[in-house]
Every structure is written in structure tokens, then in C-alpha cells.
Amino acid sequence: MTAPSGDRVVRVHWVQGTDRLRAVCHCSAEREFEDPVEMWEWLLGHPVGHAS
Amino acid sequence: MTSIPRDQWYVAAYGAEIGHDLFTRTVCGESILFWRTRDGAVTAVPDRCVHRRFPLSQAPSRLVDDQVVCGYHGFTYDAGGRCVAVPGQSRIPRTARLLPYPVVEQDSFVWVFIGDRAKAEASRIPRAPWLVSPDHTTVAGMEPLRARYSLLVDNLLDLSHETYLHGGYIGTPEVAATPITTAVDEQAGIVHVSRHIDDAECPPFYAKSTGLRGRIARWQDIEYTPPCLYLLHSRIAPVGSVPGPDGADPDAFHVEVVYAITPETEHSTHDFWCVARDFALGDEEVSTFLAESNRTVVLQDVEALNVLEQVIATEPAGCQELSINIDTGGLAARRLLQRLCAAS
């Protein structure tokens, strides 16, 4: 199995014990969401709204 | 705009399907003629005579040595698609040529490149080495699906459906109940979806093949390389067993489930499936059980997706669907597919 690596990997964690998703952009910006569609729009929108 | 990405490699067949005989399959709406030449290479050309478009796979068309002779008027082509004979005259028109498809035979599959031949880089073909590894035993099949390929992508990227659609075979309650982790490698263009279940019921598919009884640890790690290749690394182990720091995992059973998702047309798909295991090597009884069980599971998906295709195809435009957390991987796959379509 190839673990995802590289400079442009985005990750989505299902926050344990909740219904929320935590999105982590390759730029290290993080944000929690309840809606996966809205979440992908934010991740895809990099760098808009990704400044920490 | 088409929903099928071009300038991509697709699995057209298993290598074992193609011998020294004419074989045809439609890939991405293109009818392709295959045969294996006497030196063992697979050749692929359009399955239409340039003269009057007669299918070259259609009897009485025939293969003579390494040349195909059209059964309608006798136009004859070599393995490179060059026309070498036409009836009644010695001059062969300059345009009498079948443009060959780039072909690579790898990991038991025959891959063809659909699109601009100049962009066909064999190094871009994703690998599934277990299928030909002496350390694994593989069973495989292919089922025709009367549904668009994206429905199968949705299906395979969200395995929570196993609990409901495949209950009693591979589904148990814990699959749908366990959260997933998703990652997208933007550069490599790969979607990863992981579900690690630490304590689960062992479904019959794994209980009968591994001999494990009672509760198990069940890991599902998906790698999808759009558009065609889907890998599910399935790990089954006694509860509490984890791989060592060096990767050694002697207590676990590993099954590599491989799908090649090849669009036939905009509304039909070739559903290639393979199950490669690292245990019970060569055991015919286990092979027969896994082949029959997996085919049953695949047919459950086929039946459901055939119905879903009819629903979607006849719905008015603008019908909304709803996505929740379990769809995170499927949504990522759609996004990569849209990107590939836009690029082509």
C-alpha cells in the first residue's frame, strides 16, 4: 500500500465521536465542517480563506 | 461535455481473454479489435474496415496468420493496421490504414490508451502487482454493468454500503458505523480512503476463507487512481493484532481487491474484478469459494446500479442528491474525474 505523501496532499479526518469533518489543506490550513460538499469547496479553493 | 475522460489508459481485457483469434470490445465508445500475434504481442486497432465500416470482428472476417481479412470485400490489414491488400486492384489507397491503439499488457490486464496517441505514456499506468505475484493466488472475473461508470466509482469509494447491500456476504454493522479518513494526493491524482475497524464481526467471506472465527480487526484501505484502477487493501486479523514497526504482519490475512472500471459507453461499464490473497495459496477450494462469493457481491452491485442508472437517466434535470460524511471519498473521486474530463 502506498501511503499518501508529497507536497500537495489534502486530508480529511472524521472527528472522533462527532459528525464533523476536519479538513487539512496541503498549506496546513485547517477547518471543520459538517457538510462534505462545502468542505471540498473550501479545500479546492486554496488559497482563498486558507490564511491562518 | 462527455463524462468520460480521454487521453487516459483503460483496461480493455484480461490478457487471458486474447489469443490468436479476433476479439472485440468497446471501450469509451470505441469498438476495438484485438488479437495476439504469433510472437505473443497483443495488437489493437479500430474494429471497422476503412472501406465500408464493416466490423472486422464479424464473421466471415478472419485472421490469416497475423493479418485480418475483412469478411465483406477482403480488405486485408497487418498487425500494425496497415492495409496490405484490396480487391481487384494493385494500388492501395494511402488512407487505407487502421490507426493502432497504444497497448500495454501488465499485471494480467490489457491496457489501451483512448485519446491522443502522442500522449500515451506507459509509465502512467497504475500497477496491481499482486495479480501476477507468486506470493498471491488470484481469482478474477468481469461483469457487464448497464450503468455509467461514475456510479461504480461512487459505489466503490464508499464501502459503508457493504453493511446494507452485501449483508451476509461481506457486510457487517461495523463497516457503516466506523468513520473514514480521506486523503487526496493532488500531484499523483490518487484518492485514499481508510476505514480501520478494531473489533468487528467476521463476515462469511473472510471467515470461510481464512478460518478466523469470532471478532476480528478489519482494515480497508482504498487507493483509487482515476479513471480506471481501484485497489482495496483489505487486512483481516485477530482483534488486537497490528503490524510490527518493520511492517511484518504475520497474524494477518491480506486480500488485495482490484477493480478496473472501464466505461463501455456513456451508460454502460465493464466491471473487472480481482481478488488476490496471501494465504491458502493454490487452495482450489478457497479459490472457488472466493470467486463465487465475490461474483455474487459484484452482481449485487450490478443489480442495484442497473436500477439506479434507469432512475437517473429518466429523471428530469436538476434533481438534487444529498452527500454526508461517508461520501467524502466519492466526492473527491468525482472532483478528480471532472478535472480529467476538463483537461481532455
Contacts between the chains, C-beta under 8 A, distances in Angstrom:
chain1	res1	chain2	res2	distance
A	1	B	221	5.5
A	1	B	223	7.0
A	1	B	233	4.6
A	2	B	190	7.7
A	2	B	223	6.5
A	3	B	192	8.0
A	4	B	183	4.3
A	4	B	184	7.7
A	4	B	185	4.7
A	4	B	188	7.8
A	4	B	190	7.0
A	4	B	192	4.9
A	5	B	185	7.4
A	6	B	185	5.6
A	6	B	187	5.1
A	6	B	188	6.5
A	7	B	187	6.7
A	8	B	185	7.0
A	8	B	186	3.8
A	8	B	187	4.8
A	9	B	183	5.7
A	9	B	184	6.9
A	9	B	185	5.1
A	9	B	186	7.1
A	10	B	183	6.9
A	10	B	184	5.1
A	10	B	186	6.8
A	11	B	181	7.2
A	11	B	182	7.1
A	11	B	183	4.6
A	12	B	181	7.1
A	12	B	182	4.2
A	12	B	183	7.3
A	12	B	328	5.3
A	13	B	181	5.7
A	14	B	179	3.4
A	14	B	180	6.0
A	14	B	181	6.7
A	14	B	325	5.8
A	14	B	328	7.8
A	16	B	179	7.0
A	19	B	325	6.5
A	21	B	325	6.0
A	21	B	328	6.6
A	26	B	186	7.0
A	35	B	323	7.6
A	36	B	323	5.3
A	36	B	324	6.9
A	36	B	325	6.2
A	36	B	327	5.7
A	36	B	328	4.8
A	36	B	331	5.5
A	37	B	323	5.4
A	37	B	331	6.6
A	39	B	328	7.6
A	40	B	331	5.5
A	40	B	332	7.0
A	40	B	335	6.3
A	44	B	335	6.9
